[in-house]
Amino acid sequence: MASTSTPGSSSELTITVERNPSKSRLSELGINSWPKWGCPPGKYMLKFDAQETCYLLRGKVKVYSKGSSESVQFGAGDLVTIPKGLSCTWDVSVAVDKHYKFESSSTPTPSSTCCDQS
């Protein structure tokens, strides 16, 4: 398991990337019962109002935390946890198709409002 945080960030919000988790781990999490979401290549500004865990079926993404030039990269086969409160830009180089789950969120999913292409 790899984890990356933005150096110098006062809040130290950390994106965690688990590369190629086992089928038993994915089954234990119930990934296949989670909703699916996808987007074409582009840049998307996102704010996560709840922690998101997602499993990428396909795609390639670089995530830049707001105010930082450091990035976290992940893609197909990765299980990713994005912390609540993170504002970031997703630079999608290969179209994304993923299963996702938000932790106890009563707000709309941030991913569904992400299409500010710059």
The first five atom37 places (N, CA, C, CB, O) and aatype in JSON, in Angstrom:
{
  "aatype": [12, 0, 15, 16, 15, 16, 14, 7, 15, 15, 15, 6, 10, 16, 9, 16, 19, 6, 1, 2, 14, 15, 11, 15, 1, 10, 15, 6, 10, 7, 9, 2, 15, 17, 14, 11, 17, 7, 4, 14, 14, 7, 11, 18, 12, 10, 11, 13, 3, 0, 5, 6, 16, 4, 18, 10, 10, 1, 7, 11, 19, 11, 19, 18, 15, 11, 7, 15, 15, 6, 15, 19, 5, 13, 7, 0, 7, 3, 10, 19, 16, 9, 14, 11, 7, 10, 15, 4, 16, 17, 3, 19, 15, 19, 0, 19, 3, 11, 8, 18, 11, 13, 6, 15, 15, 15, 16, 14, 16, 14, 15, 15, 16, 4, 4, 3, 5, 15],
  "atom_mask": [
    [1, 1, 1, 1, 1],
    [1, 1, 1, 1, 1],
    [1, 1, 1, 1, 1],
    [1, 1, 1, 1, 1],
    [1, 1, 1, 1, 1],
    [1, 1, 1, 1, 1],
    [1, 1, 1, 1, 1],
    [1, 1, 1, 0, 1],
    [1, 1, 1, 1, 1],
    [1, 1, 1, 1, 1],
    [1, 1, 1, 1, 1],
    [1, 1, 1, 1, 1],
    [1, 1, 1, 1, 1],
    [1, 1, 1, 1, 1],
    [1, 1, 1, 1, 1],
    [1, 1, 1, 1, 1],
    [1, 1, 1, 1, 1],
    [1, 1, 1, 1, 1],
    [1, 1, 1, 1, 1],
    [1, 1, 1, 1, 1],
    [1, 1, 1, 1, 1],
    [1, 1, 1, 1, 1],
    [1, 1, 1, 1, 1],
    [1, 1, 1, 1, 1],
    [1, 1, 1, 1, 1],
    [1, 1, 1, 1, 1],
    [1, 1, 1, 1, 1],
    [1, 1, 1, 1, 1],
    [1, 1, 1, 1, 1],
    [1, 1, 1, 0, 1],
    [1, 1, 1, 1, 1],
    [1, 1, 1, 1, 1],
    [1, 1, 1, 1, 1],
    [1, 1, 1, 1, 1],
    [1, 1, 1, 1, 1],
    [1, 1, 1, 1, 1],
    [1, 1, 1, 1, 1],
    [1, 1, 1, 0, 1],
    [1, 1, 1, 1, 1],
    [1, 1, 1, 1, 1],
    [1, 1, 1, 1, 1],
    [1, 1, 1, 0, 1],
    [1, 1, 1, 1, 1],
    [1, 1, 1, 1, 1],
    [1, 1, 1, 1, 1],
    [1, 1, 1, 1, 1],
    [1, 1, 1, 1, 1],
    [1, 1, 1, 1, 1],
    [1, 1, 1, 1, 1],
    [1, 1, 1, 1, 1],
    [1, 1, 1, 1, 1],
    [1, 1, 1, 1, 1],
    [1, 1, 1, 1, 1],
    [1, 1, 1, 1, 1],
    [1, 1, 1, 1, 1],
    [1, 1, 1, 1, 1],
    [1, 1, 1, 1, 1],
    [1, 1, 1, 1, 1],
    [1, 1, 1, 0, 1],
    [1, 1, 1, 1, 1],
    [1, 1, 1, 1, 1],
    [1, 1, 1, 1, 1],
    [1, 1, 1, 1, 1],
    [1, 1, 1, 1, 1],
    [1, 1, 1, 1, 1],
    [1, 1, 1, 1, 1],
    [1, 1, 1, 0, 1],
    [1, 1, 1, 1, 1],
    [1, 1, 1, 1, 1],
    [1, 1, 1, 1, 1],
    [1, 1, 1, 1, 1],
    [1, 1, 1, 1, 1],
    [1, 1, 1, 1, 1],
    [1, 1, 1, 1, 1],
    [1, 1, 1, 0, 1],
    [1, 1, 1, 1, 1],
    [1, 1, 1, 0, 1],
    [1, 1, 1, 1, 1],
    [1, 1, 1, 1, 1],
    [1, 1, 1, 1, 1],
    [1, 1, 1, 1, 1],
    [1, 1, 1, 1, 1],
    [1, 1, 1, 1, 1],
    [1, 1, 1, 1, 1],
    [1, 1, 1, 0, 1],
    [1, 1, 1, 1, 1],
    [1, 1, 1, 1, 1],
    [1, 1, 1, 1, 1],
    [1, 1, 1, 1, 1],
    [1, 1, 1, 1, 1],
    [1, 1, 1, 1, 1],
    [1, 1, 1, 1, 1],
    [1, 1, 1, 1, 1],
    [1, 1, 1, 1, 1],
    [1, 1, 1, 1, 1],
    [1, 1, 1, 1, 1],
    [1, 1, 1, 1, 1],
    [1, 1, 1, 1, 1],
    [1, 1, 1, 1, 1],
    [1, 1, 1, 1, 1],
    [1, 1, 1, 1, 1],
    [1, 1, 1, 1, 1],
    [1, 1, 1, 1, 1],
    [1, 1, 1, 1, 1],
    [1, 1, 1, 1, 1],
    [1, 1, 1, 1, 1],
    [1, 1, 1, 1, 1],
    [1, 1, 1, 1, 1],
    [1, 1, 1, 1, 1],
    [1, 1, 1, 1, 1],
    [1, 1, 1, 1, 1],
    [1, 1, 1, 1, 1],
    [1, 1, 1, 1, 1],
    [1, 1, 1, 1, 1],
    [1, 1, 1, 1, 1],
    [1, 1, 1, 1, 1],
    [1, 1, 1, 1, 1],
    [1, 1, 1, 1, 1]
  ],
  "atom_positions": [
    [[0.85, -1.17, 0.0], [0.0, 0.0, 0.0], [0.89, 1.23, 0.0], [-0.97, 0.0, 1.22], [1.86, 1.32, 0.76]],
    [[0.55, 2.17, -0.86], [1.31, 3.42, -0.94], [0.42, 4.54, -0.47], [1.84, 3.69, -2.38], [-0.79, 4.52, -0.7]],
    [[1.0, 5.5, 0.18], [0.2, 6.64, 0.58], [1.01, 7.89, 0.29], [-0.2, 6.56, 2.07], [2.23, 7.93, 0.44]],
    [[0.29, 8.91, -0.13], [0.96, 10.14, -0.52], [0.24, 11.31, 0.1], [1.01, 10.29, -2.05], [-0.98, 11.35, 0.13]],
    [[1.01, 12.25, 0.6], [0.41, 13.48, 1.12], [1.09, 14.66, 0.45], [0.53, 13.56, 2.68], [2.17, 14.53, -0.14]],
    [[0.46, 15.79, 0.56], [1.01, 16.99, -0.04], [1.96, 17.63, 0.95], [-0.11, 17.97, -0.46], [1.52, 18.1, 2.0]],
    [[3.27, 17.67, 0.65], [4.22, 18.28, 1.57], [3.89, 19.76, 1.79], [5.65, 18.13, 1.04], [3.5, 20.47, 0.86]],
    [[4.03, 20.19, 3.01], [3.8, 21.59, 3.32], [2.33, 21.94, 3.47], [0.0, 0.0, 0.0], [2.0, 23.08, 3.78]],
    [[1.46, 20.98, 3.26], [0.03, 21.24, 3.4], [-0.29, 21.29, 4.89], [-0.82, 20.14, 2.68], [0.08, 20.4, 5.66]],
    [[-0.98, 22.35, 5.29], [-1.25, 22.51, 6.72], [-2.24, 21.46, 7.2], [-1.79, 23.91, 7.0], [-2.17, 21.06, 8.37]],
    [[-3.14, 21.01, 6.34], [-4.13, 20.04, 6.78], [-3.66, 18.6, 6.61], [-5.42, 20.24, 6.03], [-4.25, 17.68, 7.18]],
    [[-2.58, 18.4, 5.83], [-2.03, 17.06, 5.62], [-3.1, 16.05, 5.2], [-1.34, 16.58, 6.88], [-3.15, 14.94, 5.74]],
    [[-3.96, 16.43, 4.25], [-4.94, 15.49, 3.72], [-4.2, 14.52, 2.8], [-6.09, 16.24, 2.95], [-3.45, 14.94, 1.91]],
    [[-4.41, 13.24, 3.02], [-3.64, 12.22, 2.33], [-4.51, 11.34, 1.45], [-2.9, 11.37, 3.34], [-5.52, 10.81, 1.9]],
    [[-4.11, 11.19, 0.19], [-4.74, 10.23, -0.71], [-3.97, 8.92, -0.55], [-4.73, 10.73, -2.23], [-2.75, 8.9, -0.63]],
    [[-4.7, 7.84, -0.31], [-4.08, 6.53, -0.14], [-4.36, 5.68, -1.38], [-4.6, 5.82, 1.14], [-5.51, 5.58, -1.82]],
    [[-3.32, 5.08, -1.93], [-3.46, 4.24, -3.13], [-2.98, 2.83, -2.79], [-2.66, 4.83, -4.33], [-1.84, 2.64, -2.38]],
    [[-3.87, 1.86, -2.97], [-3.52, 0.45, -2.79], [-3.46, -0.16, -4.18], [-4.57, -0.31, -1.86], [-4.49, -0.31, -4.85]],
    [[-2.26, -0.51, -4.62], [-2.06, -1.03, -5.97], [-2.48, -2.49, -6.07], [-0.59, -0.89, -6.37], [-2.06, -3.33, -5.28]],
    [[-3.32, -2.77, -7.07], [-3.76, -4.14, -7.37], [-4.15, -4.97, -6.15], [-2.67, -4.86, -8.1], [-3.53, -5.99, -5.86]],
    [[-5.2, -4.53, -5.42], [-5.65, -5.32, -4.27], [-6.16, -6.69, -4.73], [-6.77, -4.57, -3.49], [-6.58, -6.86, -5.87]],
    [[-6.11, -7.66, -3.83], [-6.52, -9.02, -4.16], [-8.03, -9.1, -4.43], [-6.14, -9.99, -3.02], [-8.79, -8.24, -3.99]],
    [[-8.44, -10.13, -5.16], [-9.87, -10.33, -5.43], [-10.63, -10.53, -4.13], [-10.08, -11.54, -6.36], [-11.78, -10.09, -4.02]],
    [[-10.01, -11.18, -3.16], [-10.69, -11.4, -1.88], [-10.9, -10.07, -1.14], [-9.89, -12.38, -0.99], [-11.93, -9.88, -0.5]],
    [[-9.94, -9.17, -1.24], [-10.09, -7.84, -0.62], [-11.23, -7.08, -1.29], [-8.76, -7.02, -0.72], [-12.05, -6.47, -0.6]],
    [[-11.28, -7.1, -2.61], [-12.34, -6.41, -3.34], [-13.7, -7.0, -3.01], [-12.09, -6.48, -4.86], [-14.68, -6.27, -2.85]],
    [[-13.76, -8.32, -2.89], [-15.01, -9.0, -2.55], [-15.44, -8.63, -1.14], [-14.84, -10.53, -2.68], [-16.63, -8.39, -0.89]],
    [[-14.49, -8.58, -0.21], [-14.75, -8.22, 1.19], [-15.35, -6.81, 1.28], [-13.46, -8.29, 2.02], [-16.24, -6.57, 2.1]],
    [[-14.87, -5.9, 0.43], [-15.38, -4.52, 0.42], [-16.72, -4.4, -0.31], [-14.36, -3.6, -0.23], [-17.42, -3.4, -0.16]],
    [[-17.07, -5.4, -1.1], [-18.32, -5.35, -1.85], [-18.27, -4.4, -3.04], [0.0, 0.0, 0.0], [-19.28, -3.79, -3.4]],
    [[-17.09, -4.26, -3.64], [-16.87, -3.31, -4.73], [-17.93, -3.4, -5.82], [-15.51, -3.54, -5.34], [-18.43, -2.38, -6.28]],
    [[-18.28, -4.61, -6.24], [-19.21, -4.77, -7.36], [-20.62, -4.26, -7.07], [-19.29, -6.21, -7.74], [-21.41, -4.07, -7.99]],
    [[-20.94, -4.05, -5.79], [-22.27, -3.51, -5.44], [-22.25, -1.97, -5.37], [-22.74, -4.09, -4.1], [-23.31, -1.34, -5.24]],
    [[-21.06, -1.37, -5.46], [-20.96, 0.09, -5.41], [-21.41, 0.68, -6.74], [-19.52, 0.53, -5.07], [-21.3, 0.03, -7.78]],
    [[-21.91, 1.93, -6.71], [-22.28, 2.59, -7.97], [-21.05, 2.8, -8.85], [-22.96, 3.95, -7.69], [-19.91, 2.77, -8.37]],
    [[-21.3, 3.01, -10.15], [-20.21, 3.27, -11.08], [-20.27, 4.71, -11.56], [-20.27, 2.29, -12.3], [-21.34, 5.32, -11.59]],
    [[-19.12, 5.25, -11.92], [-19.01, 6.6, -12.45], [-17.85, 6.63, -13.42], [-18.81, 7.66, -11.31], [-16.89, 5.88, -13.27]],
    [[-17.94, 7.48, -14.41], [-16.85, 7.61, -15.36], [-16.78, 9.02, -15.91], [0.0, 0.0, 0.0], [-17.71, 9.8, -15.77]],
    [[-15.65, 9.33, -16.53], [-15.48, 10.63, -17.17], [-14.45, 10.51, -18.28], [-15.04, 11.71, -16.13], [-13.58, 9.64, -18.24]],
    [[-14.55, 11.4, -19.28], [-13.58, 11.4, -20.37], [-12.3, 12.1, -19.94], [-14.17, 12.08, -21.62], [-12.26, 12.72, -18.87]],
    [[-11.25, 12.02, -20.76], [-10.03, 12.77, -20.44], [-10.34, 14.26, -20.3], [-8.95, 12.54, -21.53], [-11.21, 14.79, -20.99]],
    [[-9.6, 14.93, -19.41], [-9.78, 16.36, -19.18], [-9.31, 16.72, -17.79], [0.0, 0.0, 0.0], [-8.79, 15.88, -17.06]],
    [[-9.5, 17.98, -17.42], [-9.15, 18.44, -16.07], [-10.43, 18.8, -15.33], [-8.17, 19.66, -16.13], [-11.28, 19.51, -15.85]],
    [[-10.53, 18.29, -14.11], [-11.73, 18.46, -13.3], [-11.36, 18.99, -11.93], [-12.51, 17.14, -13.18], [-10.5, 18.42, -11.25]],
    [[-12.0, 20.08, -11.52], [-11.78, 20.62, -10.18], [-12.81, 20.0, -9.24], [-11.86, 22.19, -10.17], [-14.02, 20.08, -9.49]],
    [[-12.34, 19.38, -8.16], [-13.21, 18.66, -7.24], [-12.99, 19.09, -5.8], [-13.0, 17.16, -7.37], [-11.88, 19.46, -5.41]],
    [[-14.06, 19.03, -5.02], [-13.97, 19.2, -3.56], [-14.72, 18.03, -2.96], [-14.55, 20.6, -3.07], [-15.89, 17.81, -3.28]],
    [[-14.06, 17.28, -2.1], [-14.66, 16.09, -1.5], [-15.27, 16.45, -0.15], [-13.61, 14.96, -1.35], [-14.56, 16.74, 0.82]],
    [[-16.61, 16.43, -0.09], [-17.33, 16.74, 1.14], [-17.48, 15.52, 2.04], [-18.7, 17.32, 0.81], [-17.98, 15.61, 3.16]],
    [[-17.05, 14.38, 1.53], [-17.05, 13.13, 2.3], [-15.88, 12.3, 1.8], [-18.43, 12.35, 2.15], [-15.42, 12.47, 0.67]],
    [[-15.4, 11.41, 2.65], [-14.32, 10.51, 2.21], [-14.84, 9.6, 1.12], [-13.76, 9.68, 3.41], [-15.93, 9.03, 1.25]],
    [[-14.08, 9.45, 0.04], [-14.45, 8.54, -1.05], [-13.43, 7.42, -1.14], [-14.56, 9.3, -2.4], [-12.23, 7.65, -1.07]],
    [[-13.95, 6.21, -1.3], [-13.11, 5.07, -1.65], [-13.56, 4.65, -3.03], [-13.22, 3.88, -0.59], [-14.76, 4.48, -3.28]],
    [[-12.61, 4.47, -3.94], [-12.97, 4.07, -5.3], [-12.0, 3.03, -5.83], [-13.01, 5.28, -6.23], [-10.84, 2.96, -5.41]],
    [[-12.51, 2.22, -6.76], [-11.71, 1.2, -7.42], [-11.8, 1.46, -8.91], [-12.19, -0.24, -7.06], [-12.88, 1.41, -9.5]],
    [[-10.65, 1.74, -9.54], [-10.62, 2.08, -10.95], [-10.59, 0.83, -11.82], [-9.43, 2.95, -11.27], [-9.68, 0.01, -11.73]],
    [[-11.61, 0.69, -12.65], [-11.68, -0.41, -13.61], [-10.82, -0.09, -14.82], [-13.15, -0.68, -14.03], [-10.21, -0.97, -15.42]],
    [[-10.8, 1.19, -15.17], [-9.92, 1.67, -16.24], [-9.65, 3.14, -16.0], [-10.54, 1.43, -17.65], [-10.37, 3.8, -15.25]],
    [[-8.61, 3.65, -16.65], [-8.29, 5.06, -16.56], [-6.9, 5.32, -16.01], [0.0, 0.0, 0.0], [-6.22, 4.42, -15.52]],
    [[-6.51, 6.58, -16.11], [-5.23, 7.03, -15.58], [-5.41, 8.48, -15.14], [-4.07, 6.89, -16.65], [-5.87, 9.32, -15.92]],
    [[-5.04, 8.77, -13.88], [-5.31, 10.07, -13.27], [-4.08, 10.57, -12.51], [-6.51, 9.97, -12.34], [-3.37, 9.8, -11.87]],
    [[-3.85, 11.89, -12.6], [-2.91, 12.58, -11.72], [-3.76, 13.56, -10.93], [-1.73, 13.31, -12.53], [-4.54, 14.32, -11.51]],
    [[-3.62, 13.55, -9.61], [-4.39, 14.44, -8.76], [-3.45, 15.45, -8.12], [-5.17, 13.65, -7.68], [-2.45, 15.08, -7.51]],
    [[-3.79, 16.73, -8.28], [-3.03, 17.83, -7.69], [-3.89, 18.46, -6.6], [-2.61, 18.89, -8.77], [-4.98, 18.95, -6.88]],
    [[-3.39, 18.46, -5.36], [-4.1, 19.15, -4.29], [-4.07, 20.64, -4.56], [-3.49, 18.83, -2.9], [-3.1, 21.16, -5.1]],
    [[-5.15, 21.33, -4.19], [-5.24, 22.76, -4.41], [-4.03, 23.46, -3.77], [-6.56, 23.32, -3.82], [-3.7, 23.22, -2.61]],
    [[-3.39, 24.33, -4.55], [-2.25, 25.09, -4.05], [-0.94, 24.33, -4.02], [0.0, 0.0, 0.0], [0.03, 24.8, -3.42]],
    [[-0.88, 23.16, -4.67], [0.34, 22.36, -4.66], [0.7, 21.92, -6.07], [0.18, 21.14, -3.73], [-0.18, 21.72, -6.92]],
    [[1.99, 21.78, -6.32], [2.42, 21.25, -7.62], [2.73, 19.76, -7.52], [3.67, 22.03, -8.14], [3.03, 19.12, -8.52]],
    [[2.65, 19.2, -6.32], [2.86, 17.76, -6.1], [1.63, 17.01, -6.59], [3.15, 17.45, -4.59], [0.51, 17.51, -6.49]],
    [[1.84, 15.8, -7.11], [0.7, 15.02, -7.59], [0.74, 13.6, -7.07], [0.65, 15.02, -9.11], [1.79, 13.09, -6.66]],
    [[-0.43, 12.96, -7.09], [-0.58, 11.54, -6.78], [-1.14, 10.91, -8.05], [-1.53, 11.29, -5.51], [-2.09, 11.42, -8.63]],
    [[-0.54, 9.8, -8.48], [-1.0, 9.14, -9.69], [-1.63, 7.79, -9.35], [0.15, 8.95, -10.69], [-1.15, 7.07, -8.47]],
    [[-2.7, 7.46, -10.06], [-3.31, 6.14, -9.92], [-4.05, 5.81, -11.2], [-4.26, 6.09, -8.7], [-4.3, 6.68, -12.04]],
    [[-4.41, 4.53, -11.34], [-5.07, 4.11, -12.56], [-5.77, 2.78, -12.39], [0.0, 0.0, 0.0], [-6.04, 2.34, -11.27]],
    [[-6.07, 2.14, -13.52], [-6.8, 0.88, -13.54], [-6.17, -0.12, -12.56], [-6.83, 0.29, -14.96], [-4.96, -0.32, -12.55]],
    [[-7.03, -0.76, -11.75], [-6.58, -1.76, -10.8], [-6.22, -1.21, -9.43], [0.0, 0.0, 0.0], [-5.86, -1.97, -8.53]],
    [[-6.31, 0.12, -9.26], [-5.96, 0.73, -7.97], [-7.2, 1.0, -7.12], [-5.19, 2.04, -8.2], [-8.24, 1.41, -7.62]],
    [[-7.06, 0.75, -5.81], [-8.07, 1.08, -4.82], [-7.59, 2.36, -4.13], [-8.3, -0.11, -3.78], [-6.52, 2.38, -3.53]],
    [[-8.39, 3.41, -4.23], [-7.96, 4.74, -3.8], [-8.9, 5.29, -2.73], [-7.91, 5.71, -5.01], [-10.12, 5.17, -2.84]],
    [[-8.32, 5.88, -1.67], [-9.12, 6.55, -0.65], [-8.76, 8.03, -0.66], [-8.87, 5.91, 0.76], [-7.6, 8.4, -0.51]],
    [[-9.79, 8.87, -0.85], [-9.61, 10.31, -0.93], [-10.26, 10.92, 0.31], [-10.23, 10.9, -2.25], [-11.45, 10.69, 0.56]],
    [[-9.51, 11.7, 1.08], [-10.03, 12.2, 2.35], [-11.09, 13.29, 2.21], [-8.9, 12.71, 3.19], [-11.08, 14.07, 1.26]],
    [[-11.98, 13.32, 3.18], [-12.98, 14.38, 3.28], [-12.24, 15.72, 3.4], [-13.94, 14.15, 4.51], [-11.25, 15.84, 4.12]],
    [[-12.75, 16.72, 2.67], [-12.19, 18.06, 2.77], [-11.15, 18.4, 1.72], [0.0, 0.0, 0.0], [-10.72, 19.55, 1.63]],
    [[-10.73, 17.41, 0.91], [-9.69, 17.65, -0.08], [-10.26, 18.42, -1.28], [-9.08, 16.33, -0.55], [-11.27, 18.02, -1.86]],
    [[-9.61, 19.52, -1.63], [-9.9, 20.25, -2.87], [-8.74, 19.94, -3.8], [-10.06, 21.83, -2.64], [-7.57, 20.05, -3.41]],
    [[-9.06, 19.54, -5.02], [-8.0, 19.09, -5.92], [-8.43, 19.22, -7.38], [-7.61, 17.65, -5.61], [-9.59, 19.5, -7.69]],
    [[-7.46, 18.99, -8.26], [-7.72, 18.92, -9.69], [-7.35, 17.52, -10.15], [-6.93, 20.01, -10.48], [-6.25, 17.04, -9.9]],
    [[-8.29, 16.87, -10.83], [-8.02, 15.58, -11.45], [-7.62, 15.85, -12.88], [-9.25, 14.62, -11.38], [-8.38, 16.44, -13.65]],
    [[-6.41, 15.43, -13.25], [-5.93, 15.52, -14.63], [-6.05, 14.11, -15.19], [-4.44, 16.08, -14.71], [-5.19, 13.26, -14.97]],
    [[-7.13, 13.87, -15.93], [-7.44, 12.54, -16.45], [-6.85, 12.4, -17.85], [-8.98, 12.29, -16.47], [-7.28, 13.08, -18.78]],
    [[-5.86, 11.51, -18.01], [-5.23, 11.3, -19.31], [-5.86, 10.14, -20.08], [-3.73, 11.05, -19.14], [-5.83, 10.12, -21.31]],
    [[-6.45, 9.17, -19.36], [-7.17, 8.06, -19.97], [-8.53, 8.0, -19.29], [-6.37, 6.69, -19.83], [-8.6, 8.0, -18.06]],
    [[-9.61, 7.95, -20.08], [-10.97, 7.97, -19.54], [-11.12, 7.04, -18.33], [-11.96, 7.55, -20.63], [-10.61, 5.92, -18.33]],
    [[-11.82, 7.53, -17.3], [-12.0, 6.8, -16.05], [-13.34, 6.07, -16.02], [-11.9, 7.76, -14.86], [-14.36, 6.6, -16.44]],
    [[-13.3, 4.85, -15.51], [-14.48, 4.06, -15.21], [-14.19, 3.47, -13.84], [-14.8, 2.94, -16.32], [-13.21, 2.73, -13.68]],
    [[-15.02, 3.77, -12.85], [-14.71, 3.33, -11.48], [-15.97, 2.98, -10.71], [-13.94, 4.41, -10.74], [-17.07, 3.43, -11.02]],
    [[-15.78, 2.16, -9.67], [-16.78, 1.93, -8.63], [-16.4, 2.87, -7.5], [-16.84, 0.41, -8.16], [-15.21, 3.08, -7.25]],
    [[-17.39, 3.44, -6.81], [-17.07, 4.38, -5.73], [-18.06, 4.25, -4.58], [-17.06, 5.81, -6.25], [-19.18, 3.77, -4.73]],
    [[-17.6, 4.71, -3.41], [-18.44, 4.72, -2.21], [-18.03, 5.91, -1.37], [-18.3, 3.39, -1.39], [-16.84, 6.17, -1.19]],
    [[-19.02, 6.64, -0.86], [-18.76, 7.76, 0.04], [-19.1, 7.34, 1.46], [-19.56, 9.02, -0.37], [-20.09, 6.65, 1.69]],
    [[-18.28, 7.76, 2.4], [-18.52, 7.44, 3.81], [-19.54, 8.4, 4.4], [-17.2, 7.49, 4.62], [-19.32, 9.61, 4.43]],
    [[-20.64, 7.87, 4.88], [-21.7, 8.61, 5.55], [-21.87, 10.05, 5.05], [-21.44, 8.63, 7.02], [-21.69, 11.0, 5.81]],
    [[-22.2, 10.18, 3.8], [-22.4, 11.5, 3.21], [-23.88, 11.7, 2.9], [-21.55, 11.68, 1.93], [-24.52, 10.84, 2.31]],
    [[-24.4, 12.85, 3.31], [-25.78, 13.16, 2.96], [-25.81, 14.21, 1.85], [-26.56, 13.65, 4.2], [-26.88, 14.68, 1.46]],
    [[-24.64, 14.58, 1.36], [-24.55, 15.58, 0.3], [-24.41, 14.88, -1.05], [-23.35, 16.53, 0.55], [-24.05, 13.7, -1.1]],
    [[-24.69, 15.59, -2.13], [-24.52, 14.97, -3.46], [-23.06, 14.55, -3.66], [-24.95, 15.95, -4.58], [-22.16, 15.15, -3.07]],
    [[-22.84, 13.54, -4.48], [-21.49, 13.06, -4.71], [-20.67, 14.12, -5.42], [-21.51, 11.76, -5.53], [-21.09, 14.63, -6.45]],
    [[-19.49, 14.46, -4.89], [-18.66, 15.47, -5.53], [-18.32, 15.1, -6.97], [-17.39, 15.66, -4.74], [-18.22, 15.99, -7.82]],
    [[-18.13, 13.83, -7.25], [-17.75, 13.42, -8.6], [-18.81, 13.79, -9.63], [-17.48, 11.93, -8.63], [-18.48, 14.03, -10.79]],
    [[-20.07, 13.82, -9.22], [-21.11, 14.09, -10.21], [-21.17, 15.57, -10.59], [-22.45, 13.64, -9.67], [-21.86, 15.94, -11.54]],
    [[-20.47, 16.41, -9.87], [-20.49, 17.85, -10.16], [-19.14, 18.33, -10.65], [-20.91, 18.64, -8.95], [-18.82, 19.51, -10.51]],
    [[-18.34, 17.43, -11.21], [-16.93, 17.74, -11.42], [-16.56, 18.24, -12.8], [-16.15, 16.57, -11.14], [-15.37, 18.32, -13.11]],
    [[-17.49, 18.57, -13.6], [-17.08, 18.74, -14.99], [-16.72, 20.16, -15.39], [-18.15, 18.27, -15.87], [-17.21, 20.66, -16.39]],
    [[-15.87, 20.79, -14.62], [-15.31, 22.11, -14.97], [-14.05, 21.84, -15.75], [-15.02, 23.0, -13.69], [-12.96, 21.74, -15.18]],
    [[-14.18, 21.72, -17.06], [-13.02, 21.42, -17.89], [-12.28, 22.7, -18.18], [-13.42, 20.71, -19.21], [-12.85, 23.65, -18.71]],
    [[-10.98, 22.73, -17.83], [-10.2, 23.93, -18.1], [-9.15, 23.64, -19.13], [-9.56, 24.47, -16.84], [-8.38, 24.53, -19.49]]
  ]
}
